[in-house]
Amino acid sequence: MTPVGPTGRVPVSDPLPSDLAELVGLDRLCFGERAWPARAWWEVLHEPGWQPRVIRTRQVIIGATVLLPAPSVASLASIAVHPAWRQRGLGWALLDDAIRLAGQAGARWLALNVDQGQTVALRMYRKRGFGASLRYVEDGIPRLEMLRRLRRGTLPCYDVRRHG
Ligand SMILES: CC(C)(COP(=O)(O)OP(=O)(O)OC[C@H]1O[C@@H](n2cnc3c(N)ncnc32)[C@H](O)[C@@H]1OP(=O)(O)O)[C@@H](O)C(=O)NCCC(=O)NCCS
């Protein structure tokens, strides 16, 4: 069963500093060798600027995002759902929560980066209105930067749409 809150929605909440080990574990499970080191997750939990969010079931974290809110272009730095809990709408719950928080922070755009081979994530982003703004290669892996408009306004100053 998918965890649901009183309103029928999947509850997304702020993590606690004590969630560090769980977040590191989920990240390793979802991203393998490309997972962030524990130090990076510690910074996400303790340093200002980062906005991590989690979905729990029975106190266990089964999904997480990391947002970098900003007035012009917010960045979704990470999104992951535990493999055993995928295809139940948790990815949508996390992505929609990030879009809402980025909008609340005053951002006009939400940016993210994704491997071109991550077809599941790519499909999800395209369905929510993200478009490719930059194609590049990192560590030999073809990647995309994607942008979604959150409110009316001009394109970000690093206008790269013509490369998409
Ligand atoms: C991407 C990810 C977060 C999606 O989580 P999820 O909980 O399975 O997503 P949802 O069930 O909410 O589905 C969201 C959409 O993703 C797409 N999707 C999910 N699973 C899919 C699959 N197996 N095949 C094709 N598309 C799929 C669909 O478009 C789906 O929308 P729809 O079924 O309502 O039309 C999850 O697969 C994951 O953690 N992957 C590993 C980490 C990762 O790649 N993160 C993104 C890095 S940029």
PDBQT file of the ligand as one rigid body, heavy atoms in Angstrom, charges set to zero:
ROOT
HETATM    1  C1  LIG A 201      12.395   8.365 -11.149  1.00  0.00    +0.000 C 
HETATM    2  C2  LIG A 201      11.716   7.850  -9.870  1.00  0.00    +0.000 C 
HETATM    3  C3  LIG A 201      11.914   8.893  -8.750  1.00  0.00    +0.000 C 
HETATM    4  C4  LIG A 201      10.203   7.674 -10.142  1.00  0.00    +0.000 C 
HETATM    5  O1  LIG A 201       9.587   7.267  -8.929  1.00  0.00    +0.000 OA
HETATM    6  P1  LIG A 201       8.200   6.469  -8.900  1.00  0.00    +0.000 P 
HETATM    7  O2  LIG A 201       7.692   6.527  -7.499  1.00  0.00    +0.000 OA
HETATM    8  O3  LIG A 201       8.347   5.120  -9.497  1.00  0.00    +0.000 OA
HETATM    9  O4  LIG A 201       7.295   7.377  -9.858  1.00  0.00    +0.000 OA
HETATM   10  P2  LIG A 201       5.704   7.364  -9.981  1.00  0.00    +0.000 P 
HETATM   11  O5  LIG A 201       5.147   6.038  -9.617  1.00  0.00    +0.000 OA
HETATM   12  O6  LIG A 201       5.164   8.550  -9.268  1.00  0.00    +0.000 OA
HETATM   13  O7  LIG A 201       5.538   7.558 -11.550  1.00  0.00    +0.000 OA
HETATM   14  C5  LIG A 201       5.835   8.825 -12.134  1.00  0.00    +0.000 C 
HETATM   15  C6  LIG A 201       5.982   8.675 -13.631  1.00  0.00    +0.000 C 
HETATM   16  O8  LIG A 201       7.254   8.122 -13.930  1.00  0.00    +0.000 OA
HETATM   17  C7  LIG A 201       7.139   7.296 -15.075  1.00  0.00    +0.000 C 
HETATM   18  N1  LIG A 201       7.456   5.918 -14.701  1.00  0.00    +0.000 N 
HETATM   19  C8  LIG A 201       7.555   5.404 -13.453  1.00  0.00    +0.000 A 
HETATM   20  N2  LIG A 201       7.943   4.128 -13.513  1.00  0.00    +0.000 NA
HETATM   21  C9  LIG A 201       8.078   3.831 -14.828  1.00  0.00    +0.000 A 
HETATM   22  C10 LIG A 201       8.470   2.678 -15.543  1.00  0.00    +0.000 A 
HETATM   23  N3  LIG A 201       8.801   1.537 -14.909  1.00  0.00    +0.000 N 
HETATM   24  N4  LIG A 201       8.520   2.736 -16.894  1.00  0.00    +0.000 NA
HETATM   25  C11 LIG A 201       8.195   3.865 -17.545  1.00  0.00    +0.000 A 
HETATM   26  N5  LIG A 201       7.830   5.016 -16.924  1.00  0.00    +0.000 NA
HETATM   27  C12 LIG A 201       7.755   4.975 -15.592  1.00  0.00    +0.000 A 
HETATM   28  C13 LIG A 201       5.712   7.390 -15.568  1.00  0.00    +0.000 C 
HETATM   29  O9  LIG A 201       5.662   8.456 -16.502  1.00  0.00    +0.000 OA
HETATM   30  C14 LIG A 201       5.001   7.758 -14.282  1.00  0.00    +0.000 C 
HETATM   31  O10 LIG A 201       3.814   8.440 -14.537  1.00  0.00    +0.000 OA
HETATM   32  P3  LIG A 201       2.407   7.674 -14.780  1.00  0.00    +0.000 P 
HETATM   33  O11 LIG A 201       2.623   6.213 -14.580  1.00  0.00    +0.000 OA
HETATM   34  O12 LIG A 201       1.512   8.279 -13.795  1.00  0.00    +0.000 OA
HETATM   35  O13 LIG A 201       2.066   8.029 -16.165  1.00  0.00    +0.000 OA
HETATM   36  C15 LIG A 201      12.286   6.465  -9.440  1.00  0.00    +0.000 C 
HETATM   37  O14 LIG A 201      12.202   5.600 -10.562  1.00  0.00    +0.000 OA
HETATM   38  C16 LIG A 201      13.727   6.485  -8.948  1.00  0.00    +0.000 C 
HETATM   39  O15 LIG A 201      13.973   6.764  -7.779  1.00  0.00    +0.000 OA
HETATM   40  N6  LIG A 201      14.691   6.195  -9.833  1.00  0.00    +0.000 N 
HETATM   41  C17 LIG A 201      16.112   6.111  -9.419  1.00  0.00    +0.000 C 
HETATM   42  C18 LIG A 201      16.678   7.465  -9.126  1.00  0.00    +0.000 C 
HETATM   43  C19 LIG A 201      16.576   8.380 -10.323  1.00  0.00    +0.000 C 
HETATM   44  O16 LIG A 201      16.790   8.004 -11.469  1.00  0.00    +0.000 OA
HETATM   45  N7  LIG A 201      16.259   9.666 -10.019  1.00  0.00    +0.000 N 
HETATM   46  C20 LIG A 201      16.170  10.685 -11.033  1.00  0.00    +0.000 C 
HETATM   47  C21 LIG A 201      17.535  11.264 -11.221  1.00  0.00    +0.000 C 
HETATM   48  S1  LIG A 201      17.469  12.671 -12.299  1.00  0.00    +0.000 SA
ENDROOT
TORSDOF 0
